Amino acid sequence: MSTHKKECADRNIIAIMGGTFDPIHRGHIETAKETAKWLNVDQLTLLPAHIPPHKDSTTASALHREKMVELVCQQQPLFHLDNRELKRDSSSYTVTSLQEIKQEQPKSKIFFIIGMDSLLNFTTWHQWQTIISLCHLVVNVRPGYPLNQINTATQELLNNHQINNINEIVQRDAGGIILHKNQSFDISSSEIRQQFYDGYLKENILTKTVHQYIIQEKLYQKITS
């Protein structure tokens, strides 16, 4: 067993990936699987947001998005659905969920997985300083991303919190940011919604069950009279 694997395996780590999952697609799934392997965790929590504060709304309802994530979890034992945010009737704040999870499992270390786009506006998130005090951030960066072009606030954030060594970050309870180069599908949920609306969906973007569910429930499709 490598040092990395030994360090991670010896500790109770909770890996969480949040998002609207509108819809959940292979980009989410493959990125999550690869990151879970890198962190050496046996389970990864998918945390769908109800109404993200930075968005006016989602296209599919909370119920539909929960069902689609649930379908993926049923086929992938690695994944676990946490629907706490979907039960709220107000905006979803990451800080609230992390505080609850930390209270439920106080001895665990939380690794919150985000994309580079989320890191670039992280300092605008509600109580972001509290978030970083509750968890480590794992930032999935596509190979070739120009890190020298990030904004000043993000660069300052990295200067204060970035840790480059996975073995070092697992020694700490929280407060670290580690960049992880992840080979993932270059596709977004908004592109998928547009493809459905246009009546043409590229192959291998969604799991079969999620694709069938979208067709069955007539999600994202052009309404015809």
N, C-alpha and C positions, 0 to 999 in steps of 0.2 A: 504494500500500500504506500502510495506517495505521501510526502509530508503534508501536502495540501489536503489530500483526502483524509489523512489521519486527524489533522487539526479540525476540519469541518465535521467529521463523523463523531468526534468526541464531544461535541456541543449540541445543545438543543436549539437548532436554528429554524426559524419560521420564515419561509420565502413567500412573498406576496407579490402578485402582479395585479394592479388595478387598471381600470379602463371602462369605457362605455360598452365595448364589445357589441357594436351596432353595425354589422354583426361580428361575432367572433370568427376569425378566419385562420388559415394555416400560417400566416405571418405571426399571429399571436401564439399559436400552438407550438410551432417549431422554435421560436425564440424562447418561449417558456421552458421547453424541454431541454434545449441546449444550455440555458442558464442554470436550470436545476442540476444538470449533470456537472457543470462547472463548480457549483457550490457544494456538490455532493449531498444533496438532500433527496429524501425518498418521496416527499410530497410538496407540492406547490399550490398555494391558495390563489384562486381567481376571485377577485373582489370587484364585481360590477358596480359602477356608480349609478345612482338614481338619476339625479339631475346635476351634472357637474357645474360648479359655480362659474366656470369660464365659458359655458355654452348655454344658449337659451333653452334648448330642448334636445331630445334625441328623436330619431326618426321612428324607431320601433319602441313600443312601450316597455316599461320595466318588466312586465310579465313575460313578454316575448323574448327579451334579451336574457332573462334568467333561464328560460326554457332552453335557449340555444346553448348557453354555457353548460347547463345541466346535461344536455345531450353529449357534449364533448367530454365532460367528466365521467359519464357512464362508460365511455369507450376507452378512456385513458386513466388508469388507476393512479397515475402520478398526480392528477389534478383533483383539487377539492374546491367546491363552490362555497363561498361565504356570501350570503345574500343580505347581510345586515343593512347595507346601504340602500338596497332596493325596498326595504321595509319602511324607510323614512319618507315623510311627505314633504320634505324640504330639501334644499341643496345638500349634496354629499360633500362633506369635508373630510379629507384624508386624516387630518389630525384627530378627529373624533374617533374614527375607526381604530387608529393605531393606539390611542389611549385605552380604548375598550379591550383590545387584544392584549395589550401589555398588562392590564389589570387581571385578565383571565389567565394569563401565563407569564407571571412576573419574572420567572427565571430564564425565560427564552430570549434569544437575540433575534430581532426582526431585520430581515433584509428586504427592503421595498424596491421592487424592480420597475424602472421607468425607461423611457426612450430619451434620446438626446433632445428631441423637441420639448419634452417636459422639463428637462434640466434647464433649458434656455429660459424658461419662464418660472422656474421654481421659486425664485425670490419674490414672486408676486402671489404665491399661494397663501391661503389663510393660515396664519401662525406657523410659517415655514420653519422658524427657529425651534419651535416646539417639536415639529416633525423630525428634524435632524437630531434632536435630543432623545427621541424614542427609537430610532432605527438607524441602520446604515442604508445608504442608497446605492443600488447597483444600476449603473447607467449603461444600457446597451448602445454601443456606437458602431455604426456600419464602417467597415474597413475603408480607408481613404477619406473619412470625414475630416474636413479642415479645422482641427481644434484651435488653430491660431486665429480663427475668425469669430470666435464666440464673443458675446457682449461683455462689457466691463463688469457688470454685476455677477455674471456667471463665473468669470475668471477669478474674481475676488472670493467667491464661494469655494471654488476649487483650491485656491491658495490656502484657505483656512481649514479645509476638510478632506482634501483628496489624499487617499492612501493607495499606493501602487501595488502593494503586496497582499495577496489574499490571506496568507498565513498571519500577517500582522493585523488585518482588519478583524479577523475572527477572535482575536485576543481581547478586543474591546467590546464594551456593551453596546455602544451606539456612537453616532457622530461622525462616521466616516463616509466618504464617497469614493467608490471605485469604478473605473471605466472598464467596460468589458466589450471587447470587439466581438461582435456576434454576426455570423452569417445568417441573414434572415431573408424572407420573401420581401421583395420591394413592392409592396401593395398596401393600400390603406383601405379602411372601411368605407370611406367616402367614395373611393373609386369603385368598390364593389356595389355600393348602392346605385351609383350612376350606371354601371353595367346592367344591373337588373332593370332599371328604368328604361334603358335603351333596348332591352330585350336580348342582350348578348353578354353572356358571362364566360370568361376565360376558364379553361379547365384547371382542376387541381388547386383551386383557391380556397374552397370550402370543403369541409367533410361532407360525406354523402348525406348523413342524417340532418345536418344543419341546412344543407341545400334543399332537401325534401321538405323540411319544416317551413322554410321561407316560401316555397312554392305553395304548399298546403295552406298557409295562412295569408298568402297574397301580400307579403311584405315587400316594400321597396319598389313595387311594380307600378307601372302606369295604369291609372284607372281608366277603363274603357266603358263607354255606355252601351 
